[in-house]
Amino acid sequence: MIPVLLFQLLCSYILQVLSLVITVPTQPHPLVNANSSILLAWEEDDPLYFTIAVHRNLSSPGPNVTSVMQYVENFTTTRNIFLVFPLAGSTSIEAQTPRLTPANVNVTFAQSEPFQVYEDPTGDISTSSARGADLSSQVSSPTVSSTATSTSTVSASATSATPPEHEHYTAIIVGVVCGAFLLALITAIFLIRRCRKRRALPTNLENNRQDIIWPYLKRLNIPSLRDFFHDEREHTNHHFDVPPPPYSPLPTSEKFFSLAG
């Protein structure tokens, strides 16, 4: 029996270090018969299904009194749950899950710090309920689910457990603006260099043509266009200098017969 108890204590210690954190607000202090907000901070190794047990710690030796048992299911994100404490005094909250042990008992894998539950000074249940409603209004984006064994409701993650979303939006906007500015600067530099290269391109091409084409033409002994037109002009002028042949009109039929007669 002693090894079993030691095993349970060891498992409880390890799971408490690596599992969820149960936070009970102490300002204001929880009151009897009032909805009190309890924060369950989710960790990656937490089980999907477990039981929340509320224990009233007795000052005298002896077992603690379990006053409330609540079943939590589909635990995948940080949640706020609402519990009603029926008894005043020193209280603690434990998260338990069934384990296959020889003793066949539930194993506590997370536990809150002890806190005080006070009596309602007015004794009015409606006042306590209104106080619970004020606490629930401080939690953003609640998703409520009810269980058959409890009258309390379960809501989704609280704003105190996650950072505000507007900070992420601000960082995204700043990153987009800086990226756009750098992109515009790089584009402007690229366009300026491209324009400069285009302006210097014709002169470079003309020089390259003269350096490459003219030596090749000299090897082929191809006359230039100026020499070609000069020779053609001289040839045409030479034809103009030659006198035309003498004019000799063709004889008509009358002249032909007169000559024949």
C-alpha positions in Angstrom: 0.0 0.0 0.0 2.8 2.4 0.8 4.4 2.1 -2.7 1.0 2.8 -4.2 0.7 6.0 -2.2 4.2 7.1 -3.0 3.5 6.5 -6.7 0.4 8.6 -6.5 2.2 11.4 -4.7 5.0 11.3 -7.4 2.5 11.4 -10.2 0.6 14.3 -8.5 3.8 16.3 -8.1 5.0 15.8 -11.7 1.6 16.6 -13.2 1.2 19.7 -11.0 4.5 21.0 -12.5 3.6 20.2 -16.1 -0.1 20.7 -16.1 -2.7 23.4 -16.0 -2.7 26.3 -13.5 -5.9 27.0 -11.5 -6.2 30.7 -10.5 -8.9 31.9 -8.1 -9.3 35.7 -7.9 -9.0 37.1 -4.4 -10.0 40.6 -5.1 -12.9 40.5 -4.4 -12.9 37.4 -2.3 -15.3 34.6 -3.3 -18.6 34.6 -1.3 -20.9 31.8 -0.3 -23.6 30.9 -2.8 -22.2 33.3 -5.4 -20.9 32.6 -8.9 -17.1 32.9 -8.7 -14.9 33.0 -11.8 -12.1 30.4 -11.8 -9.4 30.6 -14.5 -8.1 27.3 -15.9 -4.8 28.0 -17.9 -4.5 25.3 -20.5 -1.2 23.5 -21.1 -0.3 21.1 -23.9 -0.2 18.0 -21.8 -3.5 18.5 -20.1 -6.2 15.8 -20.4 -9.3 16.5 -22.4 -11.7 15.3 -19.7 -11.3 15.8 -16.0 -13.2 16.7 -12.8 -13.0 19.8 -10.7 -13.4 19.2 -7.0 -13.8 21.9 -4.4 -12.4 21.0 -1.0 -13.0 22.8 2.3 -9.9 22.6 4.3 -10.5 21.8 8.0 -8.2 23.1 10.6 -8.6 20.0 12.7 -6.9 16.7 11.7 -9.0 14.6 9.4 -10.1 14.3 5.7 -11.2 17.4 3.8 -14.8 17.9 2.9 -15.6 17.8 -0.8 -18.5 20.1 -1.4 -18.6 20.6 -5.3 -17.8 18.3 -8.2 -17.8 19.6 -11.7 -17.0 17.7 -14.9 -14.9 19.5 -17.6 -14.8 18.1 -21.1 -13.1 19.0 -24.4 -10.5 21.1 -22.6 -8.3 22.4 -25.4 -8.0 26.1 -24.6 -7.8 28.3 -21.6 -11.2 28.7 -20.0 -13.0 30.5 -17.3 -15.4 28.4 -15.2 -17.9 29.6 -12.6 -18.3 27.8 -9.3 -20.7 28.2 -6.4 -19.1 27.7 -3.0 -21.7 26.5 -0.5 -19.4 26.6 2.5 -17.2 29.4 3.9 -13.7 29.0 5.1 -10.3 27.9 3.8 -10.9 26.3 0.4 -8.9 24.8 -2.4 -9.7 23.5 -5.9 -8.3 20.4 -7.4 -8.3 18.9 -10.9 -8.6 15.2 -10.9 -8.5 12.4 -13.5 -9.2 8.7 -13.1 -6.1 6.5 -13.1 -5.7 2.8 -13.5 -4.1 2.1 -10.1 -4.4 -0.7 -7.7 -6.2 1.6 -5.3 -8.6 2.6 -8.2 -8.8 6.3 -7.1 -8.7 9.6 -8.8 -5.3 11.3 -9.2 -5.0 15.0 -8.7 -2.9 16.6 -11.4 -3.4 20.2 -10.6 -4.3 22.2 -7.5 -4.9 25.8 -6.7 -3.5 27.8 -3.8 -5.7 27.8 -0.7 -8.1 30.8 -0.5 -10.8 32.0 1.7 -14.5 31.9 1.0 -16.5 34.5 3.0 -20.0 34.6 4.1 -22.3 37.0 2.3 -22.8 39.9 4.7 -26.3 40.7 3.4 -27.3 37.0 3.1 -29.1 37.9 -0.2 -28.7 35.3 -2.9 -29.7 37.8 -5.6 -26.9 40.1 -4.7 -24.4 37.2 -4.9 -25.8 36.3 -8.3 -25.4 39.9 -9.5 -21.9 39.9 -8.3 -21.2 36.7 -10.3 -22.7 38.3 -13.4 -20.3 41.3 -13.0 -17.4 38.9 -12.9 -18.6 37.1 -16.0 -18.9 40.4 -17.9 -15.2 41.0 -17.4 -14.4 37.9 -19.5 -14.2 38.5 -23.3 -15.7 36.1 -25.9 -17.3 33.5 -23.6 -18.5 30.2 -25.0 -21.0 28.7 -22.5 -21.5 25.0 -22.1 -23.6 23.3 -19.4 -23.1 19.9 -17.7 -25.7 17.5 -16.2 -23.9 17.3 -12.9 -23.4 21.0 -12.3 -25.3 24.3 -12.4 -22.3 26.3 -13.4 -21.3 27.4 -16.9 -18.0 27.1 -18.8 -16.8 30.0 -21.0 -13.9 30.3 -23.4 -10.5 31.9 -22.8 -10.3 35.1 -20.8 -8.5 38.3 -21.9 -6.2 38.0 -18.9 -4.8 34.8 -20.3 -4.1 35.9 -23.8 -2.5 39.2 -25.1 -4.7 41.8 -26.8 -5.3 41.2 -30.4 -4.8 44.8 -31.4 -1.1 44.5 -30.5 -0.7 41.8 -33.2 -2.6 44.0 -35.7 -0.3 47.0 -34.9 2.8 44.8 -35.5 1.4 43.5 -38.8 0.5 47.0 -40.0 4.0 48.3 -39.2 5.6 45.3 -40.9 3.5 45.8 -44.1 4.4 49.5 -44.2 8.1 48.9 -43.7 8.1 46.1 -46.3 6.3 48.3 -48.9 8.7 51.2 -48.3 11.7 48.9 -48.8 10.2 47.4 -51.9 9.5 50.9 -53.4 13.1 52.0 -52.6 14.6 48.9 -54.3 12.3 49.3 -57.3 13.3 53.0 -57.7 17.0 52.2 -57.5 16.6 49.5 -60.1 14.7 51.8 -62.5 17.3 54.6 -62.2 20.1 52.2 -63.0 18.2 50.8 -65.9 17.5 54.2 -67.4 21.2 55.1 -67.1 22.2 52.0 -68.9 19.7 52.7 -71.7 21.1 56.2 -72.2 24.6 54.9 -72.6 23.6 52.0 -74.8 23.5 53.7 -78.3 27.0 55.1 -78.1 28.4 51.8 -77.0 26.7 50.0 -79.8 27.9 52.4 -82.4 31.5 52.0 -81.2 31.2 48.3 -81.1 29.8 48.2 -84.7 32.7 50.3 -86.0 35.2 48.1 -84.1 33.7 44.8 -85.4 32.2 45.5 -88.8 34.8 47.7 -90.5 37.8 45.4 -90.2 35.7 42.6 -91.7 34.6 44.8 -94.6 38.2 45.7 -95.3 39.2 42.1 -95.5 36.4 41.5 -98.1 37.5 44.5 -100.2 33.9 45.7 -100.4 33.7 49.3 -101.7 31.9 51.8 -99.6 28.7 53.3 -100.6 30.3 56.7 -101.3 32.7 55.1 -103.8 29.9 53.2 -105.4 27.8 56.3 -106.1 30.8 58.2 -107.3 31.6 55.6 -109.9 28.0 55.4 -111.0 27.9 59.2 -111.5 31.1 59.2 -113.6 29.7 56.4 -115.8 26.4 58.3 -116.4 28.3 61.6 -117.2 30.4 59.7 -119.7 27.3 58.6 -121.7 26.1 62.2 -121.8 29.4 63.4 -123.4 29.0 61.0 -126.4 27.2 62.9 -129.3 24.0 61.3 -130.6 23.9 59.7 -134.1 22.8 62.0 -137.0 19.1 62.4 -137.6 17.8 60.3 -140.5 14.1 60.2 -140.9 12.5 57.2 -142.3 11.5 57.5 -146.0 7.8 57.7 -146.8 6.0 55.7 -149.5 5.9 58.6 -152.0 9.6 59.3 -151.7 10.2 55.6 -152.0 8.2 55.3 -155.3 9.8 58.5 -156.7 13.2 57.1 -156.0 12.2 53.8 -157.6 10.9 55.5 -160.8 
